Amino acid sequence: MFGNMMGKLQEMQQKSEEIKKRLETISVHAEAEGLVKVVANGNKKITSIEFDESIIKEGDKEQIEDLCILAVNRAIEKADEVFQSEMQGVAKGMLPGMM
């Protein structure tokens, strides 16, 4: 039984690594008031930030910072949802066989 359980854990770890690699290729997009756009991958890493020209011309540093924080947090939330969904699929497929 212990050997079977170790095999299942190793299989789960391997599948988890495969999913993390796949998550690198998944992009989620978020924005704040259409002025700041952020892209993150499924592993919750920010891959790009874009600012609308109008906000740059206005030069309101505090507004830019606030919108940037808002957009980044939204992107991370979306990426986390994708991450959790993918990982639950692995756990769901593996855990019933262990019990």
Biotite code that builds the C-alpha atoms (Angstrom):
import biotite.structure as struc

atoms = struc.array([
    struc.Atom([0.000, 0.000, 0.000], chain_id="A", res_id=1, res_name="MET", atom_name="CA", element="C"),
    struc.Atom([2.804, 2.426, 0.887], chain_id="A", res_id=2, res_name="PHE", atom_name="CA", element="C"),
    struc.Atom([4.484, 1.816, -2.475], chain_id="A", res_id=3, res_name="GLY", atom_name="CA", element="C"),
    struc.Atom([1.233, 2.484, -4.310], chain_id="A", res_id=4, res_name="ASN", atom_name="CA", element="C"),
    struc.Atom([0.750, 5.682, -2.343], chain_id="A", res_id=5, res_name="MET", atom_name="CA", element="C"),
    struc.Atom([4.282, 6.861, -3.157], chain_id="A", res_id=6, res_name="MET", atom_name="CA", element="C"),
    struc.Atom([3.663, 6.096, -6.816], chain_id="A", res_id=7, res_name="GLY", atom_name="CA", element="C"),
    struc.Atom([0.474, 8.178, -6.747], chain_id="A", res_id=8, res_name="LYS", atom_name="CA", element="C"),
    struc.Atom([2.301, 11.062, -5.063], chain_id="A", res_id=9, res_name="LEU", atom_name="CA", element="C"),
    struc.Atom([5.054, 10.971, -7.668], chain_id="A", res_id=10, res_name="GLN", atom_name="CA", element="C"),
    struc.Atom([2.485, 10.869, -10.450], chain_id="A", res_id=11, res_name="GLU", atom_name="CA", element="C"),
    struc.Atom([0.650, 13.812, -8.902], chain_id="A", res_id=12, res_name="MET", atom_name="CA", element="C"),
    struc.Atom([3.897, 15.779, -8.623], chain_id="A", res_id=13, res_name="GLN", atom_name="CA", element="C"),
    struc.Atom([4.719, 15.051, -12.268], chain_id="A", res_id=14, res_name="GLN", atom_name="CA", element="C"),
    struc.Atom([1.269, 16.153, -13.408], chain_id="A", res_id=15, res_name="LYS", atom_name="CA", element="C"),
    struc.Atom([1.582, 19.266, -11.263], chain_id="A", res_id=16, res_name="SER", atom_name="CA", element="C"),
    struc.Atom([4.862, 20.175, -12.993], chain_id="A", res_id=17, res_name="GLU", atom_name="CA", element="C"),
    struc.Atom([3.268, 19.603, -16.406], chain_id="A", res_id=18, res_name="GLU", atom_name="CA", element="C"),
    struc.Atom([0.414, 21.935, -15.484], chain_id="A", res_id=19, res_name="ILE", atom_name="CA", element="C"),
    struc.Atom([2.822, 24.629, -14.254], chain_id="A", res_id=20, res_name="LYS", atom_name="CA", element="C"),
    struc.Atom([4.572, 24.502, -17.632], chain_id="A", res_id=21, res_name="LYS", atom_name="CA", element="C"),
    struc.Atom([1.235, 24.771, -19.408], chain_id="A", res_id=22, res_name="ARG", atom_name="CA", element="C"),
    struc.Atom([0.211, 27.675, -17.172], chain_id="A", res_id=23, res_name="LEU", atom_name="CA", element="C"),
    struc.Atom([3.225, 29.611, -18.468], chain_id="A", res_id=24, res_name="GLU", atom_name="CA", element="C"),
    struc.Atom([1.480, 29.654, -21.860], chain_id="A", res_id=25, res_name="THR", atom_name="CA", element="C"),
    struc.Atom([-1.925, 30.819, -20.570], chain_id="A", res_id=26, res_name="ILE", atom_name="CA", element="C"),
    struc.Atom([-2.511, 34.568, -20.481], chain_id="A", res_id=27, res_name="SER", atom_name="CA", element="C"),
    struc.Atom([-5.132, 36.476, -18.548], chain_id="A", res_id=28, res_name="VAL", atom_name="CA", element="C"),
    struc.Atom([-5.930, 40.126, -19.186], chain_id="A", res_id=29, res_name="HIS", atom_name="CA", element="C"),
    struc.Atom([-7.160, 42.773, -16.766], chain_id="A", res_id=30, res_name="ALA", atom_name="CA", element="C"),
    struc.Atom([-7.573, 46.508, -16.885], chain_id="A", res_id=31, res_name="GLU", atom_name="CA", element="C"),
    struc.Atom([-8.435, 49.498, -14.777], chain_id="A", res_id=32, res_name="ALA", atom_name="CA", element="C"),
    struc.Atom([-10.811, 52.057, -16.291], chain_id="A", res_id=33, res_name="GLU", atom_name="CA", element="C"),
    struc.Atom([-9.486, 51.185, -19.739], chain_id="A", res_id=34, res_name="GLY", atom_name="CA", element="C"),
    struc.Atom([-6.356, 53.201, -18.993], chain_id="A", res_id=35, res_name="LEU", atom_name="CA", element="C"),
    struc.Atom([-4.033, 50.518, -17.635], chain_id="A", res_id=36, res_name="VAL", atom_name="CA", element="C"),
    struc.Atom([-3.932, 47.009, -19.082], chain_id="A", res_id=37, res_name="LYS", atom_name="CA", element="C"),
    struc.Atom([-2.065, 44.136, -17.476], chain_id="A", res_id=38, res_name="VAL", atom_name="CA", element="C"),
    struc.Atom([-1.338, 40.643, -18.750], chain_id="A", res_id=39, res_name="VAL", atom_name="CA", element="C"),
    struc.Atom([-0.316, 37.810, -16.444], chain_id="A", res_id=40, res_name="ALA", atom_name="CA", element="C"),
    struc.Atom([0.347, 34.152, -17.101], chain_id="A", res_id=41, res_name="ASN", atom_name="CA", element="C"),
    struc.Atom([-1.371, 31.259, -15.342], chain_id="A", res_id=42, res_name="GLY", atom_name="CA", element="C"),
    struc.Atom([1.491, 31.082, -12.850], chain_id="A", res_id=43, res_name="ASN", atom_name="CA", element="C"),
    struc.Atom([0.563, 34.562, -11.591], chain_id="A", res_id=44, res_name="LYS", atom_name="CA", element="C"),
    struc.Atom([3.526, 36.350, -13.159], chain_id="A", res_id=45, res_name="LYS", atom_name="CA", element="C"),
    struc.Atom([2.957, 39.727, -14.807], chain_id="A", res_id=46, res_name="ILE", atom_name="CA", element="C"),
    struc.Atom([4.085, 39.593, -18.436], chain_id="A", res_id=47, res_name="THR", atom_name="CA", element="C"),
    struc.Atom([3.124, 43.078, -19.613], chain_id="A", res_id=48, res_name="SER", atom_name="CA", element="C"),
    struc.Atom([1.677, 46.404, -18.543], chain_id="A", res_id=49, res_name="ILE", atom_name="CA", element="C"),
    struc.Atom([0.317, 48.989, -20.990], chain_id="A", res_id=50, res_name="GLU", atom_name="CA", element="C"),
    struc.Atom([-0.721, 52.566, -20.272], chain_id="A", res_id=51, res_name="PHE", atom_name="CA", element="C"),
    struc.Atom([-3.135, 54.556, -22.394], chain_id="A", res_id=52, res_name="ASP", atom_name="CA", element="C"),
    struc.Atom([-1.430, 57.640, -23.817], chain_id="A", res_id=53, res_name="GLU", atom_name="CA", element="C"),
    struc.Atom([-4.008, 59.947, -22.244], chain_id="A", res_id=54, res_name="SER", atom_name="CA", element="C"),
    struc.Atom([-3.056, 58.981, -18.715], chain_id="A", res_id=55, res_name="ILE", atom_name="CA", element="C"),
    struc.Atom([0.631, 59.509, -19.458], chain_id="A", res_id=56, res_name="ILE", atom_name="CA", element="C"),
    struc.Atom([-0.040, 62.975, -20.921], chain_id="A", res_id=57, res_name="LYS", atom_name="CA", element="C"),
    struc.Atom([-2.052, 63.961, -17.853], chain_id="A", res_id=58, res_name="GLU", atom_name="CA", element="C"),
    struc.Atom([0.938, 63.041, -15.723], chain_id="A", res_id=59, res_name="GLY", atom_name="CA", element="C"),
    struc.Atom([-1.119, 62.347, -12.587], chain_id="A", res_id=60, res_name="ASP", atom_name="CA", element="C"),
    struc.Atom([1.406, 60.105, -10.849], chain_id="A", res_id=61, res_name="LYS", atom_name="CA", element="C"),
    struc.Atom([-0.967, 59.091, -8.048], chain_id="A", res_id=62, res_name="GLU", atom_name="CA", element="C"),
    struc.Atom([-3.731, 58.117, -10.475], chain_id="A", res_id=63, res_name="GLN", atom_name="CA", element="C"),
    struc.Atom([-1.317, 56.084, -12.584], chain_id="A", res_id=64, res_name="ILE", atom_name="CA", element="C"),
    struc.Atom([-0.052, 54.260, -9.492], chain_id="A", res_id=65, res_name="GLU", atom_name="CA", element="C"),
    struc.Atom([-3.588, 53.548, -8.230], chain_id="A", res_id=66, res_name="ASP", atom_name="CA", element="C"),
    struc.Atom([-4.786, 52.261, -11.586], chain_id="A", res_id=67, res_name="LEU", atom_name="CA", element="C"),
    struc.Atom([-1.654, 50.171, -12.010], chain_id="A", res_id=68, res_name="CYS", atom_name="CA", element="C"),
    struc.Atom([-2.160, 48.524, -8.616], chain_id="A", res_id=69, res_name="ILE", atom_name="CA", element="C"),
    struc.Atom([-5.820, 47.885, -9.403], chain_id="A", res_id=70, res_name="LEU", atom_name="CA", element="C"),
    struc.Atom([-5.091, 46.328, -12.794], chain_id="A", res_id=71, res_name="ALA", atom_name="CA", element="C"),
    struc.Atom([-2.233, 44.198, -11.456], chain_id="A", res_id=72, res_name="VAL", atom_name="CA", element="C"),
    struc.Atom([-4.376, 42.886, -8.607], chain_id="A", res_id=73, res_name="ASN", atom_name="CA", element="C"),
    struc.Atom([-7.185, 42.033, -11.021], chain_id="A", res_id=74, res_name="ARG", atom_name="CA", element="C"),
    struc.Atom([-4.767, 40.177, -13.296], chain_id="A", res_id=75, res_name="ALA", atom_name="CA", element="C"),
    struc.Atom([-3.328, 38.216, -10.385], chain_id="A", res_id=76, res_name="ILE", atom_name="CA", element="C"),
    struc.Atom([-6.843, 37.297, -9.210], chain_id="A", res_id=77, res_name="GLU", atom_name="CA", element="C"),
    struc.Atom([-7.732, 35.997, -12.669], chain_id="A", res_id=78, res_name="LYS", atom_name="CA", element="C"),
    struc.Atom([-4.453, 34.102, -12.926], chain_id="A", res_id=79, res_name="ALA", atom_name="CA", element="C"),
    struc.Atom([-5.061, 32.582, -9.498], chain_id="A", res_id=80, res_name="ASP", atom_name="CA", element="C"),
    struc.Atom([-8.496, 31.361, -10.604], chain_id="A", res_id=81, res_name="GLU", atom_name="CA", element="C"),
    struc.Atom([-6.932, 29.651, -13.625], chain_id="A", res_id=82, res_name="VAL", atom_name="CA", element="C"),
    struc.Atom([-4.147, 28.207, -11.462], chain_id="A", res_id=83, res_name="PHE", atom_name="CA", element="C"),
    struc.Atom([-6.572, 26.853, -8.838], chain_id="A", res_id=84, res_name="GLN", atom_name="CA", element="C"),
    struc.Atom([-8.824, 25.355, -11.481], chain_id="A", res_id=85, res_name="SER", atom_name="CA", element="C"),
    struc.Atom([-5.940, 23.536, -13.148], chain_id="A", res_id=86, res_name="GLU", atom_name="CA", element="C"),
    struc.Atom([-4.526, 22.239, -9.862], chain_id="A", res_id=87, res_name="MET", atom_name="CA", element="C"),
    struc.Atom([-7.937, 21.060, -8.650], chain_id="A", res_id=88, res_name="GLN", atom_name="CA", element="C"),
    struc.Atom([-8.213, 18.985, -11.794], chain_id="A", res_id=89, res_name="GLY", atom_name="CA", element="C"),
    struc.Atom([-4.975, 17.203, -10.915], chain_id="A", res_id=90, res_name="VAL", atom_name="CA", element="C"),
    struc.Atom([-5.957, 16.647, -7.295], chain_id="A", res_id=91, res_name="ALA", atom_name="CA", element="C"),
    struc.Atom([-9.425, 15.488, -8.236], chain_id="A", res_id=92, res_name="LYS", atom_name="CA", element="C"),
    struc.Atom([-8.026, 12.946, -10.658], chain_id="A", res_id=93, res_name="GLY", atom_name="CA", element="C"),
    struc.Atom([-5.421, 11.643, -8.223], chain_id="A", res_id=94, res_name="MET", atom_name="CA", element="C"),
    struc.Atom([-6.867, 11.724, -4.718], chain_id="A", res_id=95, res_name="LEU", atom_name="CA", element="C"),
    struc.Atom([-9.797, 9.320, -5.196], chain_id="A", res_id=96, res_name="PRO", atom_name="CA", element="C"),
    struc.Atom([-7.321, 6.597, -6.154], chain_id="A", res_id=97, res_name="GLY", atom_name="CA", element="C"),
    struc.Atom([-5.362, 7.183, -2.959], chain_id="A", res_id=98, res_name="MET", atom_name="CA", element="C"),
    struc.Atom([-8.301, 6.805, -0.597], chain_id="A", res_id=99, res_name="MET", atom_name="CA", element="C"),
])
